[in-house]
C-alpha cells in the first residue's frame, strides 16, 4: 500500500447524504449549503459563516470584503501556500513577506514586528496569519499587534479546522474570530474533513459578512422583486454546490473522531521516534490543541550525510510519499520583491517534511515510516 502524506476518508454514511442531496429541489444555493454553514458556525462558535467553492476563493473574497485595493500593504508568512500571494496580487496589493521561526515555519509576533520595522511600513491593511499544519500559535499575541498597528487579521486556517488554543483559561476555537477579523477554511480531500473541493469563511463582523454574500454571487444585490437586481461591485461566481455541502454535513459529524485519530497517530510517531537529538516532531505547547492536519518532522540534515531530496527519493522506493509544506514564496520565479531578512524560511525549508497522517493509517504503517527514515539516516 502506498503511504502518502494524506488522503480523504469517505464511508457509506457520506454516500447516503450525497445521494439524498441530488434529489433536492435546488442543488446550488439550496438548503444543504445553508445547513452546512449553520453547522460550521455553531461548531466554531462564530456569528457568521459563508461557504464557497475553494479556500483560495475564500481568501480572495476576504481580501475584497475588507476593501483591499492597489498598493495596500499585506503582510504574510514567507513559508506559505501560493494562494494568499496570488489573491493579494490579483487585487494589486503590495505584499511584504515575513520571516518565520526556523523550526515551526510560522511567523511570530517578533518576526512580524521586525518585518514592520525593517521594511519601514507605515500603513498596513492586513496581516494574513497561517497555522501551518494546524498548530494555532500566538493567536492572541497577533491580536495585540493588530491593536497596535490598526490592521485587519485574516486567518489562513485551511489546516486548522477543529484546532483550539487557550486564552484566560478558556478553550477558543480557530474560526470563532475571538482574536481575528476573518478565518478561511479549506475542505480539500486531504484536510481533516472534505467537501470534495470547497472552502468557508467565518467572521463576527456583520458588514463583512453581508459583503461576502454579495461578492460570492457576481456582486448581485437582489431587489424586493425576485426578478430585479443591481450590481454595485463586479465579482465572480464563487458558490459551492449543495452536493458538496451534503458531503460536508456528513463529514463534520465525524470531525471529533477524525481529530482524535490524528492525535493518536502523532503519539505513535512520538513513541517510535523517541527523542532523537537531530530528528524531532514539531509541536508547540500545552496551550494549543492542534488539528494535526500535518505531522511535521524536522531533521537537522547538517548532521547527516544526506539531504531532504535524497531522503524523499529513498522513501519513495519503499512506497512512502512524504510531502513538503511549503517552499518559501521568495524562491519561486514569479517573486520580484525584497528577499532580505528571510533566512529562517530557507532553513525551515531545508530541514522539514510532512510525513503520512490520515484516518485509515495504522500503527504498523507508522512504525514502517519511522523505521525506514531511521534506516536511511542510519540512526537507532
C-alpha positions in Angstrom: 0.0 0.0 0.0 1.2 3.5 -0.9 1.6 5.7 2.2 1.1 9.3 1.0 1.2 12.3 3.4 -2.6 12.5 3.4 -5.8 11.2 1.8 -9.6 11.5 2.2 -11.8 9.2 4.2 -15.2 8.6 2.7 -17.6 5.9 4.0 -21.2 4.7 3.4 -22.7 7.4 5.6 -21.2 10.1 3.4 -22.6 8.4 0.3 -26.1 8.4 1.9 -26.0 12.2 2.4 -24.7 12.9 -1.1 -27.3 10.7 -2.8 -30.1 12.3 -0.8 -29.0 15.8 -1.8 -29.1 15.1 -5.5 -32.9 14.9 -5.4 -33.4 18.2 -3.5 -35.3 21.0 -5.3 -32.1 23.1 -5.5 -28.6 21.7 -5.8 -26.9 25.0 -5.7 -27.6 27.8 -3.2 -30.1 25.5 -1.6 -30.8 24.1 1.9 -27.7 21.9 2.1 -25.5 25.0 1.7 -27.3 26.9 4.5 -27.3 23.8 6.8 -23.6 23.3 6.3 -22.9 26.9 7.1 -25.0 26.8 10.2 -23.4 23.6 11.5 -19.9 25.0 10.9 -20.5 28.4 12.6 -22.1 26.5 15.6 -19.1 24.2 15.8 -16.6 27.0 15.6 -18.7 29.4 17.8 -18.7 32.2 15.2 -21.5 34.6 14.4 -21.4 34.2 10.6 -20.3 31.7 8.1 -20.3 31.7 4.3 -19.2 28.7 2.2 -17.5 29.0 -1.2 -16.0 26.8 -3.9 -12.4 26.7 -2.5 -10.3 28.3 0.2 -8.5 30.2 -2.5 -11.8 31.8 -3.4 -12.3 32.4 0.3 -9.1 34.3 0.6 -9.9 36.5 -2.4 -13.4 37.2 -1.1 -12.0 38.0 2.3 -9.5 40.5 0.9 -12.2 42.1 -1.2 -14.6 42.3 1.7 -12.2 44.5 3.7 -11.6 46.7 0.7 -8.1 45.7 -0.4 -7.0 47.8 -3.3 -3.9 48.7 -5.3 -0.8 49.3 -3.2 -2.4 48.3 0.1 0.2 46.6 2.2 -0.4 42.9 3.1 2.0 41.1 5.4 2.1 37.3 5.1 4.4 34.4 6.0 7.3 33.6 3.6 6.5 29.9 4.3 3.1 29.7 2.7 0.9 28.2 0.1 0.8 30.5 -3.0 -3.0 31.3 -2.7 -2.5 34.1 -0.2 0.1 35.7 -2.5 -1.9 35.2 -5.8 -5.2 36.5 -4.4 -3.5 39.6 -3.0 -1.6 40.2 -6.2 -4.8 40.0 -8.2 -6.1 43.0 -6.2 -2.9 45.0 -6.8 -1.8 44.8 -3.2 1.8 45.3 -2.1 2.9 42.1 -0.5 5.6 42.0 2.2 6.9 38.6 3.2 7.6 38.0 6.9 10.2 35.6 8.1 9.3 32.6 10.3 10.6 30.6 13.2 13.1 28.2 11.6 11.7 25.2 13.5 8.0 25.7 13.3 7.8 27.5 9.9 5.3 30.0 11.4 5.5 33.8 11.8 5.7 35.0 15.4 4.9 38.4 17.0 8.6 39.1 17.0 9.1 38.3 13.3 6.1 40.4 12.4 7.3 43.4 14.4 10.8 43.0 12.9 9.2 42.9 9.4 7.2 46.1 10.0 10.3 47.9 11.3 12.9 46.7 8.8 10.6 47.4 5.9 9.6 50.8 7.4 5.9 50.0 7.0 3.6 52.8 7.9 0.0 51.9 7.0 -0.7 48.2 6.9 -4.0 46.9 5.5 -3.9 43.3 6.7 -1.8 40.6 8.3 -2.5 37.1 6.9 -1.6 34.5 9.6 -1.2 30.9 8.7 -1.4 28.0 11.2 0.9 25.6 9.3 -0.1 22.0 9.9 -3.0 23.0 12.1 -1.0 24.3 15.0 -2.5 27.7 16.2 0.4 29.5 17.7 0.5 33.1 19.1 -3.1 33.8 18.1 -3.9 36.4 20.8 -0.4 37.9 20.5 -1.1 38.8 16.9 -4.3 40.4 18.1 -2.2 42.7 20.3 -0.2 43.7 17.2 -3.5 44.4 15.4 -4.5 46.9 18.1 -1.0 48.5 18.0 -0.8 48.9 14.2 -4.5 49.0 13.3 -4.7 46.3 10.6 -7.1 43.5 9.8 -6.2 39.9 10.7 -7.2 37.3 8.1 -6.5 33.8 9.4 -5.5 31.3 6.8 -7.0 28.4 8.8 -7.0 25.9 6.0 -5.1 23.5 8.1 -6.7 24.3 11.4 -10.4 23.1 11.4 -11.2 22.0 14.9 -7.9 23.4 16.4 -8.2 25.3 19.6 -6.0 27.5 21.8 -6.2 28.6 25.4 -6.9 32.2 26.4 -7.6 33.2 30.0 -8.2 29.5 30.9 -10.8 29.2 28.1 -10.7 27.0 25.1 -11.1 29.1 21.9 -11.8 27.6 18.5 -9.9 28.8 15.5 -12.7 30.3 13.4 -14.5 31.8 16.4 -12.8 35.1 15.4 -12.1 35.9 19.1 -8.8 37.4 18.0 -9.2 37.9 14.3 -11.5 39.6 11.8 -11.8 36.7 9.3 -10.9 33.0 9.2 -10.7 30.9 6.0 -11.0 27.1 5.9 -10.3 24.5 3.2 -12.2 21.3 2.6 -9.8 19.8 0.0 -9.7 16.0 0.2 -6.6 15.8 2.4 -7.9 18.2 5.0 -9.5 16.9 8.3 -12.9 17.0 6.6 -13.7 17.3 2.9 -16.4 18.5 0.6 -14.5 17.3 -2.4 -13.4 20.8 -3.1 -14.6 23.8 -1.1 -14.0 26.4 1.5 -15.6 28.5 4.1 -15.2 31.9 5.8 -16.2 32.9 9.3 -16.4 36.3 10.8 -18.2 38.2 13.6 -18.5 41.3 11.6 -22.0 41.8 10.1 -20.7 44.3 7.5 -18.0 41.9 6.2 -20.5 39.0 6.2 -23.1 40.9 4.1 -20.4 42.0 1.6 -19.1 38.4 1.4 -22.6 37.2 0.5 -22.9 39.7 -2.3 -19.4 39.1 -3.7 -19.9 35.3 -3.7 -22.5 35.6 -6.3 -21.2 38.0 -9.0 -21.8 41.1 -6.8 -25.6 40.7 -7.4 -27.9 42.6 -5.0 -31.5 41.4 -5.1 -34.3 43.9 -5.1 -37.7 43.5 -3.5 -39.0 41.8 -6.6 -37.2 38.5 -7.0 -36.5 39.1 -10.7 -34.9 42.5 -10.2 -31.3 43.1 -9.2 -28.4 45.5 -9.2 -24.6 45.2 -9.3 -22.5 47.8 -7.5 -19.2 45.9 -7.4 -18.2 43.4 -10.0 -17.3 39.9 -8.8 -17.4 36.3 -10.0 -19.2 33.1 -9.2 -17.6 31.6 -6.0 -20.6 29.5 -5.0 -20.3 25.9 -3.8 -23.0 23.2 -4.7 -25.4 21.6 -2.3 -23.9 18.2 -3.3 -20.5 19.3 -1.9 -22.1 20.7 1.2 -24.1 17.5 1.8 -20.8 15.7 2.0 -19.5 18.4 4.4 -22.6 17.9 6.7 -21.9 14.2 6.9 -18.1 14.7 7.4 -18.5 17.4 10.1 -20.4 14.9 12.3 -17.2 12.8 12.3 -14.7 15.7 12.9 -14.2 14.8 16.5 -13.4 11.2 15.6 -11.0 12.3 12.8 -9.1 14.7 15.1 -8.8 12.1 17.8 -7.3 9.6 15.3 -4.8 12.3 14.1 -3.7 12.9 17.6 -3.3 9.2 18.2 -1.1 9.0 15.0 1.0 11.9 16.4 1.5 9.9 19.6 2.6 6.8 17.7 5.2 8.8 15.8 6.4 10.3 19.1 6.6 6.8 20.6 8.7 5.3 17.7 10.9 8.4 17.2 11.6 8.7 20.9 13.7 11.8 21.5 16.5 11.8 18.9 18.6 14.9 19.1 18.5 15.7 15.4 15.2 14.3 14.4 12.2 15.9 16.1 8.4 16.2 15.6 7.3 19.8 15.5 4.9 20.7 18.3 4.3 23.8 20.4 2.9 23.8 23.9 0.0 22.6 26.0 -1.9 25.8 25.5 -2.9 24.7 22.0 -4.8 21.7 20.7 -3.8 21.2 17.1 -5.9 19.7 14.3 -2.7 17.7 13.2 -3.6 18.3 9.6 0.1 17.8 9.0 2.7 15.9 11.1 5.9 17.9 10.6 9.2 16.3 11.0 12.3 18.5 11.5 15.6 16.8 10.6 18.9 18.6 11.1 20.4 17.4 7.8 23.7 19.1 8.6 24.3 16.2 11.0 23.7 13.5 8.3 25.4 12.7 5.0 22.2 13.2 3.1 19.8 15.9 2.2 16.0 16.1 2.1 15.6 15.4 -1.6 17.6 12.2 -1.3 15.7 11.1 1.8 12.3 11.6 0.0 13.5 9.6 -3.1 14.7 6.7 -1.0 11.4 6.7 0.9 9.5 6.7 -2.4 11.3 3.4 -3.2 9.6 2.0 -0.1 6.2 3.3 -1.3 6.3 6.1 1.3 5.4 9.5 -0.1 6.1 12.4 2.3 5.4 16.0 1.2 6.9 19.4 1.9 4.8 22.3 3.2 5.9 24.8 2.0 8.6 26.1 -0.4 9.2 29.7 0.6 7.4 32.1 -1.7 10.5 34.2 -2.4 12.2 31.1 -4.0 9.7 31.0 -6.9 10.4 32.6 -10.3 7.4 34.9 -10.1 8.6 36.6 -7.0 10.0 40.1 -7.6 10.0 41.6 -4.0 12.5 42.0 -1.2 14.2 38.8 -0.1 16.2 40.4 2.8 15.6 39.1 6.4 14.0 35.8 5.3 16.9 33.4 6.2 14.8 31.4 8.7 12.3 30.4 6.0 15.2 28.9 3.9 16.5 27.0 7.0 13.0 25.6 7.7 12.6 24.5 4.0 15.9 22.7 4.1 15.1 20.6 7.2 11.3 19.9 7.3 9.0 17.4 5.7 5.4 16.3 6.2 5.0 12.6 7.0 1.9 10.4 6.4 -1.2 11.2 8.5 -4.7 10.1 7.5 -7.7 8.4 9.2 -7.0 4.8 8.0 -3.3 4.9 8.8 -2.3 2.0 11.2 0.2 1.8 14.0 2.2 -0.7 12.0 2.3 1.6 9.0 3.5 4.5 11.2 6.2 2.1 12.5 7.2 1.3 8.9 7.6 5.0 8.1 9.7 5.7 11.2 11.9 2.6 10.7 12.5 3.5 7.0 13.6 7.0 8.0 15.9 5.7 10.7 17.5 3.2 8.4 18.1 5.8 5.7 19.6 8.3 8.2 21.5 5.4 10.0 20.2 6.2 13.4 18.7 3.9 16.1 
